[in-house]
Amino acid sequence: MPELIDVAIVGGGPAGLAAAVTLGRSLRTVALVDAASPRNRFSTHAHNVLGNEGISPADLLAKGREEAASYGAALVDATVTRITGTRGDFTVFYDGGEVRARRIVLATGLTDVLPELDGLAEGWGTDVLHCPYCHGYEVRGQKIAVIATDPGAAHQAKLFGNLSDHVTVVPLDHRPDEEECAELTRLGVVVSGSTAARAVRENGALRGVELADGTLVKADAAVVAPLMRPNLELYESLGGRPETNSAGVKCVDTGEGGKTDIDGVWIAGNVSNIGAIVISSAASGVSAGAAINMDLIEEAARANG
């Protein structure tokens, strides 16, 4: 039977690695199991990461892994298949082995599901974007097509309209209402009268969005709101009960530091906050690590009382 360690972390993105560093610096024994499929793996650069502006996601994670290992965290490259047990003695099963831990951090992230539009997925993370704060600066002044899939499209168009005078909203599954169209027009944003038919690519680069009427909206970049699905399978398998928000997305209502309704289990990163960017995901990992460290201290105090 494997030795019982303090904390097992599932997921090695910014949230999981930050938790591992925080716990390691608190002299906790830690194992981090990661399947090596970070959400931002399609992007070439990460932004708004203080002190590491523009770093490649791969390089950022490599630095984080090195830091976590320097504080004693065991890094396991594998996919977790299931978790059993309860507070004080969980078992995390992964391809080729298992680890026992007194506490669990789930930093399993989320999956972006793009709308079904030919030519869109090929550019995801390069010239097909969703966040103006992550990649908007890089497409400033360019021709931008906002693919409208939900009511948030007008909001996206306003944000990208602040970065370029050449923004066109192209309806797909949603069309802005009359009031929104009037407001966008006042801001210099064009709203297409026809719907999107396909994204046109040439030599690997986006050239525009072809409309149902056959015309082409020229674009250097497309903006789209993916359906964000938190990876909650392990949380639910342990008895967790996510809630469905107004957008139809399953979410976890966590307590301080990411504590969940499952005793001994914490959550960090996009799995609980779909809007978290790299640096805020890392911050949530630090909070989870600190909360678990205190929980273990308090448990020891009660046991010795």
Salt bridges, closest charged atoms under 4 A:
ASP6 OD1 - ARG102 NH1 2.76
GLU53 OE2 - HIS47 ND1 2.50
ASP77 OD1 - ARG65 NH2 2.94
ASP89 OD2 - ARG100 NH2 2.87
ASP112 OD2 - ARG39 NE 2.78
ASP127 OD2 - ARG201 NH2 2.94
GLU138 OE2 - HIS47 NE2 3.59
GLU183 OE1 - LYS158 NZ 3.06
GLU210 OE1 - ARG198 NE 3.00
GLU236 OE2 - LYS250 NZ 3.17
ASP263 OD1 - ARG87 NH1 3.22
ASP263 OD1 - LYS259 NZ 3.84
ASP295 OD2 - ARG87 NH1 3.08
ASP295 OD2 - ARG103 NE 2.69
GLU299 OE2 - ARG87 NH2 3.65
GLU299 OE1 - ARG102 NH2 3.04
GLU299 OE2 - ARG103 NH2 2.98
